[in-house]
């Protein structure tokens, strides 16, 4: 009996580690996308994007002013959707 409870606890610990690993991977990917769009496109790559016109201004300016905000909002909704899916997969959802 003690062996079964130890095995069950070990399995739960492994599932917890896998859940946390998936969560951290999702956060890391989201932060990379956010940094690329806000800092990369808006500041670092702005000279290369200056020839592309969007709404009367260049694409680098657009990313610095509006694009990074839109990407950030999209990432919030994507993160919420993906975390709900992960919660269901690992049995820790709120429902």
N, C-alpha and C positions, 0 to 999 in steps of 0.2 A: 504494500500500500504506500509506504513512504517513497518507494522508487517511482511510482506513478505520479505522485504529487510533485516530486522533484523534476520529473520529465515534463510535466505540464507547466511548471513554473519556468523551466528553461525555454520551452516553446513560446510562452507568452513574452519572455524577455527578448527572444529573437524577433518576434513579430513587432514588438515595440521599437527595437533597433531599426528594423526595416522601414517601419512607418516614419520614424524620425529621419532616417536617411533620405527617403523619398520627399519628405517635407523640406529638408535643407536643400536638396537638389532643385526643387521647384523654386525656392526663394533665390538661390544662386542664379539660376537661369533668368528669372524675372529681373533681378538687379542688373545683370549684364545687358539685357535688352533695354532697360530703362537708361542705363549709363550711356550706351551706344547712341540711343536716340537723342537724349538731352545734351550730353557733353560732347559726344562724338560728332553727330550731324550738326548740332547747333553752334559748336565752337571750333573744334579741330578740323572738321571737313568742310566748313563753310566756304572757304575760297574755291574748293572744287565744285561745290554745288551752286555757285553764284550764277552760272549760265542758264540754269533751269528755272523758268518762271512759273510761279504758282500764285494765282490771285493778285497779280500786279507787283509781286516782290520775288526775290530769289528764294530757292528752296532752303538754303541754309538759314536765312532769316525766318522763314516760315516754321522750320523745326524749332528754332530758338524761342519763338513767340507762342506758337499754337500746337505744332506737331508733337512736341514732347509732352504737353499736357494731355492731348488726346491719347497718345500711347500709354501714358501713366494711368489714365482712367480705364483703358482697355485692359491693361495688366491687372488692375484691381478686380475687374469682373472675371477675367481668366483665372486668377489665383483663387477666388472664391469658388468658382465652378470646379476647378481641379481639386481643391482641398475637400470639397463635399464628396467628390468621387473617391478620393483617397480614404476619407473617413468611412465610407460605405465598404470599400474593399477590405479595410482592416477592422471593421466592426466597432468603430468608435463614433459612429454618427449620432446625431442628437435626436433622431426620430425613433 
